[in-house]
Amino acid sequence: MKPRAKRLGVLVADDHELVRSGVCALLRGCRDWKIVGEAVNGKQAVEKAKNLKPDVLIMDISMPHLDGLEATRQILHVSPQTKVLVLTMHESEQMARCVLEAGARGYVLKSDLARQLVKAVRSVSQGKVYLPPKFSNISLGRISQGREAPGKN
């Protein structure tokens, strides 16, 4: 009998219960993934990341008590192996650059959530950077200065 591969642990952070529930429902369709926790604000996301050490943290950019950018920085300080994937309603290349500069590995528009979330989680969990197809003009070279090159891990 083959030993079972480690399941991918995912933490979901969003201040809207409906969004958290929808994200969790989408992810539960992937048998090799498990939801290890949920957070309702940025501070709680940092604390849960510190304690749970998830493989991937899916986080809203606009959250109370600590916004997604600062929460990402703090999460990567307390749990450096965690890959952060940011969810947002902001369709902005400038915001995507800020998110990546903060250390997140991906950016998913909430309007594309149902179509792109699984692909995005799979991508960032493998050490790749994920951006919406419409953001293909963003140069990752400058963003990765001082960090590992995109796609490397």
C-alpha positions, 0 to 999 in steps of 0.5 A: 500500500502506498503511503498517502501524500500529505494533504495541502492545508489551507487557511481562509481569511475573509470578513464576509461569512458568505465569501468564506463559506463559498471559498471553503465549498470550492476547496472541499471538492479537492480531495487532497486539500483540507481547510485547517481554519478560518479567520474573520480579520487580519489580526486573526489571520496572522495568529492562525497562520502562526499557530496552524502553519498552513501551506496556503492562506487565502486572504481578502485584501480589505479586512478589519483590524489589519488589512491584507497587505500588512497581514501578508507581511506579518504572516510571512514573518511568523510562518515563512513557508505559507504561500499567501493568495489574495482575494479582491474585488479590485481589478487593478494591476497597481494593487496586484503589484502591491500585493506581490511586493508584500510577499503574496504569491497570487492575486484572484479577483472575486469576480473570477473566484469560481473559475480561477480559485482552484487553479490559483491555489494549485499554482501558488502551492507549487511555488508559482506566482498566479495572476489573472490572465488579464494582468499578463503585462505585470513584470515579475522581475522587479517585484521579485527583487530581494525575494526568490524568483517567481516560480522558484521555491 
